[in-house]
Amino acid sequence: MQRSSKQKSCFKCKSSKRRCDRTLPSCTRCIDHGVECAYPFSQDLSDRGSLDSRHSNSGRQKSFDAHSTPIQPRDAFGPEASSGVASSHQASGLSSSSAQAPTIVTLAKLHTLSGRELNWFTPPSTWVVVHHYHPPGPLPSPQVFTEFFRGLQRWLVRFQREGHNPFIHRQLYPPREIPDCIQDAYAAIAVSIGSSAENQNMTDSTTISYAEKLIAQQATLVSQPLNIMTAKDHLARTQALLIHLILALSSASISRQAKANGWVETLHRWKTELLASAEQESSVAQLFPCESALALDDPGSDIDPIPDLHRAFLICESIRRTWLLCSVSIGMYRSLTGDWINTCGGDICFTARASLWSAASSAAWASIARTTDPLFEYSLRGEEVAKRGIPAMEVDEFARHIFTLMWGADKVESWVFRTRQVQSAGH
């Protein structure tokens, strides 16, 4: 049995030897510095403070060390995850182009669908953030970081050429509902691809202006008393700034890299607010049933809940993947600057089953979800997926790329070849 910790201060205040006011869910010092705040196990984090628009906390946070059993997300399949459906609704957004975009479509009333519950990704328990304060192993080499970052660059090129990538789903932004900030990020990718020694000054000026425009516009929106941001709005601006950061850090331009230094803390704050908004919308939707959910009580209803559920999955999964990439990217940046203490941005569950993200239709998605394990797990528990005998090619590209940073490329490639041979022999 582990000894109960006598530590009362949060980890950040203790490591910096500062006085902690022990405020839940985040102490004042961590809020002021824009960093994650977490307490030892003995500290009761069940009573969460209210989330205001200025200092949102990234969901409920808990911590574990390398030798403890991580928090299990399997309760998402328990009683709390009895299925149900909510319809999409309109809300004001980041710009005129996103004003008609739906918010997170979550489950508003308990209902039971046939087969496995299709709302494994929505209960409040699935948004819990865990922290790994003891590194699982030595810090990855600069070469591993470089290869991981090159993978992110390839994803941005794919988004520019195909309109989607492993963290921006092809159906996330319908053609007439693409937020202005995503359009600018898309343009920044195109400009960066065409960069050369001859036009570097123009490339730098154009791409930097897109990022600074985004940050300035958001500062103006936040200052407006009646501004309402949905989780979808938070997602768009966070994805846009993440794109700008990746482009700048991978640029050969010293001026762009220098500008990126000032965007890191903004991205950290935005990804924290993104997760808090997602959890809040999920909780509210489960408390207040909507009409389409109530209609499921009527056997004669012709309302099909599956398209709304599929849409909910795409938004929630995009939020989780974007949050994870922000955490990893910020952690990589901080570790390369020598700040190992603040590299752990936390971990969250995401869906690793490749066929669910790539499903061609909502009907196909529902069929797969009812008959297979979605592989909904924390990224730091990814090796458990491999140990269970899951073939690597059944795991999403996003997950495999994250695992290359945690396990090393050789181990992931070995998993791919080994399980591919097993599949071939089985046929």
C-alpha positions as CSV (number, residue, x, y, z in Angstrom):
1,M,0.0,0.0,0.0
2,Q,1.3,3.4,-0.9
3,R,2.0,5.8,1.9
4,S,-0.3,8.8,1.9
5,S,1.6,11.9,0.8
6,K,1.9,14.7,3.3
7,Q,2.5,17.2,0.5
8,K,-0.3,19.8,0.4
9,S,1.1,22.2,-2.2
10,C,0.7,21.5,-6.0
11,F,3.6,20.0,-7.8
12,K,4.6,23.2,-9.6
13,C,4.8,25.3,-6.4
14,K,6.7,22.6,-4.6
15,S,9.2,22.2,-7.4
16,S,9.8,26.0,-7.6
17,K,9.8,26.2,-3.7
18,R,7.0,28.8,-3.8
19,R,4.1,29.2,-1.4
20,C,1.0,27.5,-2.8
21,D,-2.5,28.8,-1.8
22,R,-3.9,25.3,-2.5
23,T,-6.9,26.6,-4.4
24,L,-8.8,24.0,-6.3
25,P,-8.8,23.1,-9.1
26,S,-5.8,25.3,-9.9
27,C,-3.8,27.4,-7.5
28,T,-3.5,31.1,-8.2
29,R,0.2,30.9,-9.1
30,C,-0.3,28.2,-11.8
31,I,-3.2,30.2,-13.2
32,D,-1.1,33.4,-13.4
33,H,1.8,31.5,-15.1
34,G,-0.6,29.6,-17.5
35,V,0.7,26.2,-16.5
36,E,-1.1,22.9,-15.6
37,C,-1.8,22.6,-11.9
38,A,-2.1,19.2,-10.1
39,Y,-2.0,18.0,-6.5
40,P,-0.8,14.7,-4.9
41,F,-3.3,11.9,-4.6
42,S,-4.0,12.8,-0.9
43,Q,-5.4,16.2,-2.1
44,D,-9.1,16.0,-2.8
45,L,-9.8,17.3,-6.3
46,S,-13.4,16.2,-6.4
47,D,-14.7,19.7,-5.6
48,R,-14.0,21.6,-8.8
49,G,-14.2,25.4,-8.9
50,S,-16.3,27.2,-11.5
51,L,-14.8,27.8,-14.9
52,D,-14.7,31.5,-16.0
53,S,-13.9,32.7,-19.4
54,R,-10.5,34.0,-18.4
55,H,-9.0,31.1,-16.3
56,S,-10.5,27.8,-17.6
57,N,-9.0,24.7,-16.2
58,S,-8.3,21.7,-18.6
59,G,-11.0,19.4,-17.2
60,R,-10.4,17.3,-14.1
61,Q,-6.8,16.6,-13.5
62,K,-5.1,13.7,-11.7
63,S,-1.6,12.4,-11.6
64,F,0.2,9.1,-11.6
65,D,3.8,8.0,-11.6
66,A,5.6,5.4,-13.6
67,H,4.9,2.6,-11.1
68,S,1.3,3.3,-10.3
69,T,-1.8,2.1,-12.2
70,P,-3.1,4.8,-14.4
71,I,-6.7,5.9,-14.2
72,Q,-8.8,3.6,-16.2
73,P,-11.1,5.1,-18.8
74,R,-13.2,1.9,-19.0
75,D,-15.9,3.4,-16.9
76,A,-17.0,5.1,-20.1
77,F,-18.7,1.7,-20.9
78,G,-20.3,1.6,-17.5
79,P,-23.7,2.9,-16.3
80,E,-22.8,6.5,-16.8
81,A,-22.3,5.7,-20.5
82,S,-25.8,4.5,-21.2
83,S,-26.5,5.8,-24.6
84,G,-28.6,8.7,-25.8
85,V,-28.6,11.5,-28.3
86,A,-28.7,15.3,-28.6
87,S,-29.2,17.2,-31.8
88,S,-26.9,19.9,-33.0
89,H,-27.7,23.6,-32.3
90,Q,-26.5,26.9,-33.6
91,A,-24.2,29.2,-31.7
92,S,-22.1,32.3,-32.3
93,G,-18.5,31.6,-33.3
94,L,-15.2,33.0,-34.2
95,S,-16.3,34.6,-37.4
96,S,-19.2,34.9,-39.9
97,S,-18.0,31.8,-41.6
98,S,-18.3,29.7,-38.4
99,A,-21.4,31.3,-37.0
100,Q,-23.6,28.5,-38.3
101,A,-21.2,25.7,-37.2
102,P,-22.8,23.2,-34.7
103,T,-21.3,22.9,-31.2
104,I,-20.3,19.5,-29.7
105,V,-23.3,17.2,-30.2
106,T,-23.4,15.2,-27.0
107,L,-25.7,12.8,-25.3
108,A,-28.5,14.6,-23.5
109,K,-30.7,11.8,-22.0
110,L,-30.0,8.2,-21.1
111,H,-31.2,5.8,-23.8
112,T,-30.1,2.4,-24.9
113,L,-29.2,1.7,-28.5
114,S,-28.8,-1.8,-29.8
115,G,-25.4,-3.4,-29.4
116,R,-22.5,-1.7,-27.7
117,E,-23.2,1.9,-26.5
118,L,-22.2,4.4,-29.1
119,N,-21.5,7.3,-26.7
120,W,-18.3,5.9,-25.1
121,F,-16.5,9.2,-25.9
122,T,-18.9,11.7,-24.2
123,P,-19.3,11.1,-20.5
124,P,-17.5,13.7,-18.2
125,S,-15.3,10.9,-17.0
126,T,-13.7,10.6,-20.4
127,W,-12.3,14.1,-20.3
128,V,-10.1,13.5,-17.2
129,V,-6.5,14.6,-17.7
130,V,-3.7,12.6,-16.1
131,H,-0.2,13.7,-15.4
132,H,3.0,11.6,-15.6
133,Y,5.3,13.4,-13.2
134,H,8.0,10.7,-13.4
135,P,9.3,10.3,-16.9
136,P,8.6,6.9,-18.3
137,G,12.2,6.7,-19.7
138,P,15.1,8.8,-20.9
139,L,14.3,11.9,-22.9
140,P,14.0,11.1,-26.6
141,S,17.0,12.0,-28.7
142,P,16.9,15.1,-30.9
143,Q,16.7,12.8,-33.9
144,V,13.4,11.3,-32.6
145,F,12.0,14.8,-32.0
146,T,13.1,15.8,-35.6
147,E,11.4,12.8,-37.2
148,F,8.3,13.3,-35.2
149,F,8.1,17.0,-36.2
150,R,8.7,16.1,-39.8
151,G,5.6,13.8,-39.6
152,L,3.6,16.8,-38.4
153,Q,4.9,18.8,-41.3
154,R,3.7,16.1,-43.7
155,W,0.3,16.2,-42.1
156,L,0.1,20.0,-42.7
157,V,1.0,19.4,-46.4
158,R,-1.7,16.7,-46.6
159,F,-4.3,19.1,-45.1
160,Q,-3.4,21.7,-47.7
161,R,-3.6,19.3,-50.6
162,E,-6.4,17.0,-49.5
163,G,-8.4,19.0,-47.0
164,H,-7.8,16.7,-44.0
165,N,-5.2,14.9,-41.9
166,P,-5.0,12.7,-38.8
167,F,-6.1,15.5,-36.5
168,I,-8.4,17.5,-38.8
169,H,-11.2,15.3,-40.1
170,R,-12.4,15.7,-43.6
171,Q,-16.0,16.4,-42.3
172,L,-15.0,18.7,-39.5
173,Y,-15.3,21.9,-41.5
174,P,-18.0,21.8,-44.2
175,P,-17.1,24.0,-47.3
176,R,-19.4,26.9,-46.4
177,E,-18.6,26.8,-42.7
178,I,-14.8,27.0,-42.7
179,P,-13.7,29.5,-39.9
180,D,-11.6,32.4,-41.0
181,C,-8.8,31.3,-38.8
182,I,-8.6,27.9,-40.5
183,Q,-8.7,29.5,-43.9
184,D,-5.7,31.7,-42.9
185,A,-3.9,28.7,-41.5
186,Y,-4.5,26.9,-44.7
187,A,-3.1,29.8,-46.7
188,A,-0.1,30.0,-44.4
189,I,0.7,26.3,-45.2
190,A,0.5,27.0,-48.9
191,V,2.7,30.1,-48.6
192,S,5.2,28.1,-46.6
193,I,5.3,25.3,-49.1
194,G,6.2,27.8,-51.8
195,S,9.0,29.4,-49.7
196,S,12.4,29.8,-51.1
197,A,15.6,31.8,-50.4
198,E,14.4,34.5,-52.9
199,N,11.0,35.1,-51.3
200,Q,11.8,34.3,-47.6
201,N,11.1,37.9,-46.5
202,M,7.7,37.9,-48.1
203,T,7.0,34.4,-46.7
204,D,8.0,35.4,-43.2
205,S,5.9,38.6,-43.3
206,T,2.8,36.9,-44.7
207,T,2.8,33.9,-42.4
208,I,3.6,35.8,-39.2
209,S,0.8,38.3,-40.0
210,Y,-1.7,35.4,-40.2
211,A,-0.7,34.2,-36.7
212,E,-0.6,37.7,-35.1
213,K,-4.0,38.5,-36.7
214,L,-5.5,35.4,-35.0
215,I,-4.1,36.2,-31.6
216,A,-5.1,39.9,-31.8
217,Q,-8.7,39.0,-32.9
218,Q,-9.0,36.5,-30.1
219,A,-7.9,39.0,-27.5
220,T,-10.5,41.4,-28.8
221,L,-13.3,38.7,-28.7
222,V,-12.4,37.7,-25.2
223,S,-12.6,41.3,-24.0
224,Q,-16.2,41.6,-25.2
225,P,-18.7,41.0,-22.3
226,L,-21.3,39.1,-24.4
227,N,-18.8,36.9,-26.3
228,I,-19.9,33.3,-26.4
229,M,-17.4,30.7,-27.6
230,T,-18.4,27.1,-28.2
231,A,-16.0,24.2,-28.0
232,K,-16.0,24.1,-31.8
233,D,-14.8,27.7,-31.8
234,H,-12.1,26.9,-29.3
235,L,-11.1,23.9,-31.5
236,A,-10.8,26.0,-34.6
237,R,-8.5,28.7,-33.1
238,T,-6.4,26.1,-31.3
239,Q,-5.9,24.1,-34.5
240,A,-5.0,27.3,-36.4
241,L,-2.4,28.4,-33.9
242,L,-0.9,24.9,-33.7
243,I,-0.5,25.0,-37.5
244,H,1.2,28.4,-37.3
245,L,3.5,27.1,-34.5
246,I,4.5,24.0,-36.4
247,L,5.2,26.0,-39.5
248,A,7.3,28.6,-37.7
249,L,9.3,26.1,-35.6
250,S,10.1,24.0,-38.7
251,S,11.1,27.1,-40.7
252,A,14.7,27.9,-41.5
253,S,13.9,31.6,-40.8
254,I,15.3,32.8,-37.5
255,S,12.6,35.6,-37.4
256,R,9.8,33.1,-37.7
257,Q,11.3,30.9,-35.0
258,A,11.7,33.8,-32.7
259,K,8.0,34.8,-33.2
260,A,7.0,31.2,-32.4
261,N,8.6,31.5,-29.0
262,G,5.9,34.0,-28.0
263,W,3.1,31.8,-29.3
264,V,3.8,28.8,-27.1
265,E,2.2,30.1,-23.9
266,T,-0.8,31.3,-25.9
267,L,-1.3,27.9,-27.4
268,H,-0.9,26.3,-23.9
269,R,-3.7,28.5,-22.6
270,W,-6.0,27.9,-25.6
271,K,-5.6,24.2,-25.5
272,T,-6.4,24.3,-21.7
273,E,-9.6,26.3,-22.4
274,L,-10.5,24.0,-25.3
275,L,-10.6,21.0,-23.1
276,A,-12.5,22.8,-20.3
277,S,-15.1,24.0,-22.9
278,A,-15.5,20.5,-24.3
279,E,-16.1,19.0,-20.8
280,Q,-18.5,21.7,-19.9
281,E,-20.6,21.3,-23.0
282,S,-20.7,17.5,-22.5
283,S,-21.9,17.9,-18.9
284,V,-24.5,20.5,-19.7
285,A,-25.9,18.4,-22.6
286,Q,-26.3,15.5,-20.3
287,L,-28.2,17.5,-17.8
288,F,-30.6,19.2,-20.3
289,P,-32.3,16.7,-22.7
290,C,-33.1,18.1,-26.1
291,E,-36.1,17.4,-28.4
292,S,-34.4,14.8,-30.7
293,A,-33.3,12.8,-27.6
294,L,-36.8,12.8,-26.2
295,A,-38.1,11.8,-29.5
296,L,-36.3,8.5,-29.2
297,D,-38.8,7.5,-26.5
298,D,-41.4,7.4,-29.3
299,P,-41.2,4.0,-31.2
300,G,-42.8,5.6,-34.2
301,S,-40.2,8.4,-34.4
302,D,-38.4,8.7,-37.7
303,I,-35.4,10.5,-36.2
304,D,-32.2,8.7,-36.9
305,P,-29.7,9.4,-34.0
306,I,-26.7,8.0,-35.8
307,P,-25.7,11.0,-37.9
308,D,-25.7,13.2,-34.8
309,L,-23.7,10.7,-32.8
310,H,-21.2,10.4,-35.6
311,R,-20.8,14.2,-35.8
312,A,-20.3,14.3,-32.1
313,F,-17.6,11.7,-32.4
314,L,-15.7,13.7,-35.1
315,I,-15.8,16.9,-33.0
316,C,-14.8,15.2,-29.7
317,E,-12.1,13.1,-31.3
318,S,-10.7,16.2,-33.1
319,I,-10.6,18.0,-29.8
320,R,-8.7,15.2,-28.1
321,R,-6.2,14.8,-30.9
322,T,-5.6,18.5,-31.2
323,W,-5.2,18.8,-27.4
324,L,-2.7,15.9,-27.4
325,L,-0.7,17.4,-30.3
326,C,-0.5,20.7,-28.5
327,S,0.7,19.1,-25.3
328,V,3.3,17.1,-27.2
329,S,4.5,20.0,-29.3
330,I,4.8,22.3,-26.3
331,G,6.5,19.6,-24.3
332,M,9.0,19.1,-27.1
333,Y,9.7,22.8,-27.4
334,R,10.2,23.2,-23.6
335,S,12.5,20.1,-23.4
336,L,14.7,21.4,-26.1
337,T,15.0,24.7,-24.3
338,G,16.1,22.8,-21.1
339,D,12.8,23.1,-19.3
340,W,12.2,19.5,-18.4
341,I,10.0,20.2,-15.3
342,N,7.2,21.7,-17.4
343,T,7.4,19.3,-20.3
344,C,4.5,17.1,-19.1
345,G,1.4,18.6,-20.5
346,G,-0.8,15.8,-19.4
347,D,-2.5,12.9,-21.1
348,I,-6.1,12.3,-22.2
349,C,-8.0,9.4,-23.8
350,F,-8.5,9.2,-27.5
351,T,-9.9,6.6,-30.0
352,A,-7.1,4.6,-31.7
353,R,-9.3,2.3,-33.8
354,A,-8.4,3.4,-37.4
355,S,-11.7,2.4,-39.0
356,L,-13.7,4.6,-36.8
357,W,-11.9,7.8,-37.8
358,S,-11.8,6.8,-41.5
359,A,-15.4,5.5,-41.7
360,A,-17.0,6.5,-45.0
361,S,-20.4,7.2,-43.5
362,S,-22.2,7.5,-40.2
363,A,-23.9,4.1,-40.8
364,A,-20.5,2.5,-41.3
365,W,-19.1,4.2,-38.2
366,A,-22.0,2.9,-36.1
367,S,-21.6,-0.6,-37.4
368,I,-17.9,-0.7,-36.6
369,A,-18.5,0.9,-33.2
370,R,-21.1,-1.7,-32.2
371,T,-19.0,-4.7,-33.1
372,T,-15.4,-3.7,-32.2
373,D,-13.4,-2.2,-29.3
374,P,-12.8,1.5,-30.1
375,L,-9.4,1.2,-28.4
376,F,-10.3,4.3,-26.3
377,E,-7.3,4.7,-24.1
378,Y,-4.7,7.2,-22.7
379,S,-1.7,7.6,-25.1
380,L,0.7,6.6,-22.3
381,R,-1.2,3.3,-22.1
382,G,-0.7,2.6,-25.8
383,E,1.7,-0.3,-25.2
384,E,-1.2,-2.2,-23.6
385,V,-2.9,-2.1,-27.0
386,A,0.1,-3.8,-28.6
387,K,0.3,-6.3,-25.8
388,R,-3.3,-7.3,-26.4
389,G,-2.4,-8.5,-29.9
390,I,-4.1,-5.7,-31.8
391,P,-2.5,-5.5,-35.3
392,A,-0.7,-2.2,-35.8
393,M,-2.6,-1.4,-39.0
394,E,-5.9,-1.5,-37.1
395,V,-4.6,1.4,-35.0
396,D,-5.0,4.9,-36.4
397,E,-2.0,6.7,-38.0
398,F,-2.3,9.4,-35.4
399,A,-1.8,6.9,-32.6
400,R,1.1,5.2,-34.3
401,H,2.9,8.5,-34.8
402,I,2.4,9.5,-31.2
403,F,3.7,6.1,-30.1
404,T,6.9,6.6,-32.2
405,L,7.8,9.5,-29.8
406,M,7.0,7.4,-26.7
407,W,8.4,4.0,-27.7
408,G,10.8,4.9,-30.5
409,A,10.4,4.3,-34.3
410,D,12.1,0.9,-34.3
411,K,9.6,-0.5,-31.7
412,V,6.6,0.8,-33.6
413,E,8.0,-0.5,-37.0
414,S,8.6,-3.9,-35.4
415,W,5.0,-4.0,-34.2
416,V,3.8,-3.1,-37.7
417,F,5.9,-5.8,-39.5
418,R,5.3,-8.5,-36.9
419,T,1.5,-8.1,-36.8
420,R,1.3,-7.7,-40.6
421,Q,3.0,-11.0,-41.0
422,V,0.6,-12.6,-38.5
423,Q,-2.4,-11.2,-40.4
424,S,-1.0,-12.5,-43.7
425,A,-0.4,-15.9,-42.3
426,G,-4.0,-16.0,-41.0
427,H,-5.4,-15.4,-44.5
